[in-house]
């Protein structure tokens, strides 16, 4: 996946991960993850990480406030994901339905 939003109800924590090369960063570097769709925008502070097993680079944000992220994911139009100087666009197809299901299952605020 390019974007993975996880909810750990028992720990009251949500985690957002964005997979792929993040230009201009190094492991452990702080960065901002900007998500936008339509007029909705959510900015989350995170860090650049590397998976030790696969060598895959990703951005990770822990203790994510779910409501603003779900607001973006439920908005119409393509999803733009910006991490440092890297920007990706993801299609709208199926995203709102997945976000709605996630919001029913996730009890983290």
N, C-alpha and C positions, 0 to 999 in steps of 0.2 A: 504493500500500500504506500501511497505518498503521504497520506494523513491518517493518523491513528489517534482516536480519542478514547481513553480508557477511564472507567469509573470503578473505584474500589470503595463500595459502600461501607464495608466493615471498618475501613481505616479513615473514612470521610475525606478521601483524596481523589482528585481527578488529574490525569496526566495527558498532555498533548504531545505527540511526536510527529515530526515532519521529516520524511526520509528523502535522501538524495544529497548530492554535492551542494555545499553551501559556499559559494564563491567568497573569497576574501576573509575566511575565518580559519581558526585552528581549534583543536579539541580544548574544551574547558572555557572557551571564550564566551562571554555574555553577549546576548543578542536579543532583538525584539522580533517576535513572530506577529506579523500583521495578517489578519484574515478579513476579506471583504467580499461582499456580494450585494448587488444593488446599492442601496444607500447605507447598508449595515456595515459596521467596522468594529473589530475587536483587536486590541494590541495586548500581547502577553509577553512578559519577560521570561527568557529561557537561556539555555547554554548550548553550545555546539558539542556533540559527543561523537565517539566512534565505537561501534560494536566490536569488541575484542575478537569475537569468533569469526565474523564475516568481513570486517574492515569497512563496513558500510557507515557512512557519515549520516548524522541526523541531528535535528534540533529538538530539544526536549524542554518542556515546561511542566513543573510539578505544582501542585496546589492551585490548579486552574479554576477560576471562577466560571462555572458552567453556563449560567444564563446568557452572558454576552456572546459566548462562542456559539451556543445553540441558536441565538438570534440571527447570527450570520449564516449558519448552516441551513436554517429554515427559509432564508431570503431567496427570492428568485434571481436568476441570472447566473453566469459563470462564477465560480469561487476563485478569487485571487489569493494566493499564499505568497507572502514576501518574507524571506528570512535573510537578513543582512542585505547583500546586493543581488540576491537570487530571487527571481519572481517566477511563479508557476501559475497556470490557469487550469482549473479542473471543471469539467462539465456539470451542469445542473441535474442531469438525469438521476433520479432515485435519491438524491441527497436529502431533500426535505422529509421524505418518508423515513429514511434511516435516522435522521435527527429527531423526529417525532417519537419513534420507537425508543431511541436512546434516552430521551427525556423522561419517558415513563419508567424505565428501568433504573435510572441513576438517581439516587437519593442524596447525592452530594450537592451542597448549595454553592 
